[in-house]
Structures are given as structure tokens and as C-alpha cells.
């Protein structure tokens, strides 16, 4: 499972700090959210990534975009 999250962590770390997850399209955010929902035994970094993904899902839902 950690091998599946490794590309996620790398991709998210490549995002610019100012854009964060806002620059990720809906399909990719939905995929990342799904991976986070089904992962177990996450590292501290993976937990933080998943918290950020969840936060972005909530932010988009608040603006009417229920992607996750």
C-alpha cells in the first residue's frame, strides 16, 4: 500500500506552495481521496497528505463542487 502512496506524496510535494491542491483537477483529487480512504498503516507524511486532500475536498464542496 505504501508503494501506491509514494507517487501521491511525490506529486503533492511537487505542487507549488502557493497553489497547493487547488491546482489539481477534480479527477485526480477524487482518485487521491479514494486512495487515502482505503490506505492503512500510513506514515506521518502520508497522513498529512491525506489530511490536505480531505481539506481540499471540503473546500471544493463548500463552493458547490462535490468532487469527493
Buried (B, 14 or more C-beta within 10 A) or exposed (E): EEEEBEEBBEEBEEBEEEEBBEEBEEEBBBBBBEBBEEBEEBEEEBEEBBEBBBEBBEEBEEEEEEBB
